[in-house]
């Protein structure tokens, strides 16, 4: 089984928390902990400047293809 996951550095830069608390990182970290493996990563650089909320910026994204065997999917 495969999943395509969107990974982004988009976050509120006024918060001085742990970058791994980013919702995208948190999601992919949870999947990796469940046994999903990275099959392929496509990195992209973007220049998204949110004019409504300028503190919410995105400069890089990745599409990550995760894979898990059907046996592992049924077990967990």
Secondary structure as UniProt FT lines:
FT   STRAND          2..8
FT   STRAND          11..12
FT   TURN            13..14
FT   HELIX           19..21
FT   HELIX           23..33
FT   TURN            34..35
FT   STRAND          37..49
FT   TURN            54..55
FT   STRAND          56..67
FT   HELIX           70..75
//
